[in-house]
Amino acid sequence: MNIQLLRIKSVINLTGLSRSTIYAMQANSTFPKSISIGARAIAWSSIDIDEWINSRIALNSKSTHMGEDL
């Protein structure tokens, strides 16, 4: 398993979320927490971001299938 530390620009590109949305979601615990990698630098684990993306896909897929039952 290849774990990378992703900086904010990469997280924005991968998720499609804005910087402010990422920080707001992180503050209310609906997005993975960042990791301090230096005095003024943070990053996110690529595994955490991948898991978050997959959970959003699964949640969307589940809600889409639920609508088919109606």
N, C-alpha and C positions, 0 to 999 in steps of 0.2 A: 504494500500500500504506500503510495507516494503522497505524503502530507506536505502541503505548501502553506506558507503564510501569505495571505492576500491583503494588499493595501486597499484603501477605500476605493480607488478608481477601478480596480479589478472587481470588487464586490458590487459596485454600481453596474458595471458591464454585465456581470453574471446574473444579477437579480432583476435588473431593470428598474430598481428603486432609486429615488433621489437620495442624496447625502442626508438631507434633513429627515426624510422618512426612515432611513436606516437608524439614525440616532434616536428618533422618537420611538421606534419599535423596540430598539434595544433597551431604552429606559423603562418601557412597560413590559419587558421580558417576553416579547413576541418575536424577537430576533436574537441570534446568537451574540454572546458578549465578545467584545474585542479583547485582545491580548496585548499587554504592554511589551514592546520589543526594544524600547530605548527611552531616553529621557523625554523625548517629544514625538515618539512614534508608536503607532498602534497597528495591529493587523488582526485578521480573522483566520481561523483554521479553515483550510479548504474542506476538510471533512465536515465541520460544522455547517458551512455554507451549503455543501452538497446535500447534507441531510435536511436542511431547512427547505431547499428547493424541492427535493423529493417529497417532503411532507406537504408542501403547497400543491404539488401535482396530484398527490393521492387525495387530498382534501377536495380539490376541484373535481377529480374523477368521481369520487364518492357522491358529491352533491349532484353531479350531472346524471349519474345512474339513478339516484333517488327520484329525480324529476321524471325519468322514463316510466316509473311505476304508476304515476298519476293517471 
